[in-house]
Structures are given as C-alpha cells and as structure tokens.
Amino acid sequence: MTIQELREKRNTTWNAAKAFLESHRTEKGTLTAEDDATYTRMEQDIVDLGKEIARLERQEAMEAELNKPVNTPLISKPACSKQPEAKTGRASDEYRKGMLTALRTNFRQVSNVLQEGVDADGGYLVPEEYDRRLIQTLSEENIMRRLGHVITTSGEHKINIAATKPAAAWIEEGGALQFTDATFAQILLDAHKLHVAIKVTEELLYDNAFNLESYIIEQFGKALANAEEDAFLNGSGVGQPLGLFAEVGGGQVAGTLSAALKCDDVLSLVYALKRPYRKNASFIMNDKTVSQIRKFKDNNGAYLWQPSYQAGEPDRILGYSVHTSEYVPENAIAFGDYSYYNIGDRGTRSFKQLTELFAGNGMIGYVAKERVDGKLILPEAVQILKLKSE
C-alpha cells in the first residue's frame, strides 16, 4: 500500500471515529464500556496508520539519498569575480537611446542625458557606438584609412622628422673626433572641417519600422569616406588634407613617361623605392591604368598581373598588392609604404538638426561633421610614376 493510500485510509478512519463518538454518547455525554473499547480500538488504528506512514516516508527519503550521484555535476554558470563596468557618458545605452529618440522626434524630445555630448558649435556629439560604426564605414570605404596611419588628436599634432642623420667617419689613432649635427623638422597635423548633410521625409522619420539609425550611419559614412579619400589622394593642403599625389608635399616623382606605359616602367617604379620601404609597399592606381597593366606579359608570355583567388585579398603586380580608387589620377601610379601617410582625427563626430531649412516641404535635415587632416610625413616612402596624358 502506498503512502497516499495509507493517508486516505487514516483520514477515513478518523472521520468514522468522530462520527461513532457523536452517535454513541449517552444522555450523560459519556460512552458505555463496550462503546469506549470500540472507540479506543479506532484511535489505535489511526495511531498505527500514522506510524506506518512515517516509516514509509523515512524509507522513501533514505532511498532518494542513496540514489544520488557520488559527484554532483556543475550546472550553474561560474561566477565572475569582476563585474563589468557600467558604461557612462556617450558610451551608455541611455545616451544612444536618447540620441535616437531625438532624431525620431525632430529633436523635440531631448533628454537630459544628451547634455553630456553638447557640441561647442551646436548639435550633439554622436554616441560612441555610432562613432565606432562610422569609423568602420570610413575604413571600409576609404583605402587610405586602411593603408595610412590614423591618429586621434585633441589639438594641433606635431610630428618630428629627422632632417639630417649623424654620419660615421674613419679617424687615425689618436685623431680628433668629428661631430655632425642631427637636425629635426616638424610637420603639423591641423584640423580641417568636413561636413555632410542629408534629409529624410517626416513619414520615414516617424515610422518605427524604418531603421533610421542604420540609414544615417551608412549615408554619412559613405559620404565622408568618399570626400576623405579624394582629399587624402588629391588634396591641396589648403582647407583640406594634403594629398598623396600633390605636386608639393606628396610622394616623390620617380619619373615622367613620354610614351605609353610598358612593363619595364612598372619594374623601374618598384626599384625607384628604397629597399626598406618595399617590405610593406603596394600600388595605388586608377581602374583605367589597371586595364592597361593587366595585358602586360613578360618574355615567357606570363601575365604580369596576378589575380587574387581568395575573397578579401587584393590582386598583385610583381608580388605587390594593388589598390584602386576612382579618385586616383588617370595619369599617375603610386608605389610605396603608405603607413607614412598620417591621418589626424580631431575629436569626434557630431550630429546637428537643420531646424527650418526643409520645413516647407515635409523634410527633416541633419548634418554630420568631423575635423580631420592628412599628410605624407616622409615623401621618399612613396614613389609616383607620371604617365603620358592621352
């Protein structure tokens, strides 16, 4: 008999004993000797049933204990002794949500948390998550950000350059020492302002199904990247970065062709670059120039061009990577180590709303801006081959 069945039987016996007691009382409220003996037996049955129930419960508990595994498996996650630090300021989730809410409400709902990132020129600094994603977009779209050396500055950044180096000299025994001067020059990275403006319809802005955040980041990122790449390659240095192909301050001119580009000209360009720079060197050229070089063959009939067979890997010429950009001049090829092109990001990027400009046509405008500069700090690290203009 199970424990549950014994409990039910005990309960039935108890109810029967109570009923017997009530129905067999005499006028004086007592039981006869015979009825008292019967009731006492019923009480004893209830006590015996209780003892049996307790005995079975102890037996069940003992079996459960003996059936436990000797080794208890670890089923909980290990406790981390160091709690992650709570993000604050522009890195916090509250700031990111506050910025998104402000964008969607045409900056009518601006939470106090955004005061953390008020820009001196108006607008609000983008959240750090947005900023990193913009940087990622700029890097993916901009070959010079991938190849150059990026520096984040808080002010005017000075780069020291060794103008002259000490030279060793042979001297006679007991002869006088000869001293040479080591001089240094400085290149300054300034902060030129670059901005991009976009506009979206009010319907899109207020539609929560529309991924406004990704749209703005993508559009701002691509526009800034294109403008940057053009300046890093062709900039004049006046109000914008100094470009790699600039006549003054850009790479050194290895030669100027008076005839059509030939295979030997590419070889000469490679060896015009000093050996230490060739270790990390690569080509930068226009797609139109690539179409010419892809037809070149050596004396054995093998193509000079080496196409990439792996996704993400660049094509190669003479074993060196080839990078293309629509902003590279059609009459020039660069070959060198572009880590000597320094890109200085001043501060961070910011968003600003254009309040009244598009109010009449149901559009909302936003502006993103940044301050950036770029210079080739060692011209000999990049050699430029000037092609014959058609």
FENTATA-V858459 format. One record per backbone hydrogen bond with DSSP energy under -1.0 kcal/mol. CO is the residue of the C=O (numbers start at 1). NH is the residue of the N-H. Records with the same first field share a line. If there is no record, write none. Layout:
CO: NH  NH
This chain:
2: 6
3: 7
4: 8
5: 9
6: 10
7: 11
8: 12
9: 13
10: 14
11: 15
12: 16
13: 17
14: 18
15: 19
16: 20
17: 21
18: 22
19: 23
20: 24
26: 29
30: 26
32: 36
33: 37
34: 38
35: 39
36: 40
37: 41
38: 42
39: 43
40: 44
41: 45
42: 46
43: 47
44: 48
45: 49
46: 50
47: 51
48: 52
49: 53
50: 54
51: 55
52: 56
53: 57
54: 58
55: 59
56: 60
57: 61
58: 62
59: 63
60: 64
61: 65
62: 66
63: 67
65: 68
88: 91
89: 92
90: 128
92: 96
93: 97
94: 98
95: 99
96: 100
97: 101
98: 102
99: 103
100: 104
101: 105
102: 107
103: 106
105: 108
111: 114
112: 115
113: 116
114: 117
117: 125
119: 122
123: 119
124: 351
127: 131
128: 132
129: 133
130: 134
131: 135
132: 136
133: 137
134: 138
135: 139
136: 140
137: 141
138: 142
142: 146
143: 147
144: 148
149: 343
151: 345
153: 347
157: 189
159: 187
161: 185
172: 175
183: 163  164
185: 161
187: 159
189: 157
192: 372
194: 370
196: 368
198: 366
200: 364
201: 205
202: 206
207: 210
210: 212
211: 215
212: 216
213: 217
214: 218
215: 219
216: 220
217: 221
218: 222
219: 223
220: 224
221: 225
222: 226
223: 227
224: 228
225: 229
226: 230
227: 231
228: 232
229: 233
230: 234
231: 235
232: 244
233: 245
235: 243
241: 237
243: 246
244: 251
252: 384
255: 386
262: 266
263: 267
264: 268
265: 269
266: 270
267: 271
274: 277  278
278: 281
282: 336
283: 323
284: 334
285: 325
286: 290
287: 291
289: 293
290: 294
292: 295
293: 296
296: 304
298: 301
302: 298
304: 318
306: 316
310: 313
315: 322
316: 306
317: 320
320: 317
321: 283
323: 285
325: 328
329: 332
331: 387
333: 385
334: 284
335: 383
336: 282
337: 340
338: 341
340: 377
341: 149
342: 375
343: 151
344: 373
345: 153
349: 126
350: 369
351: 124
352: 367
356: 359
358: 361  363
362: 202
364: 200
365: 354
366: 198
367: 352
368: 196
369: 350
370: 194
371: 346
372: 192
373: 344
374: 242
375: 342
378: 381
379: 252  382
381: 337
382: 252
383: 335
384: 254  255
385: 333
386: 257
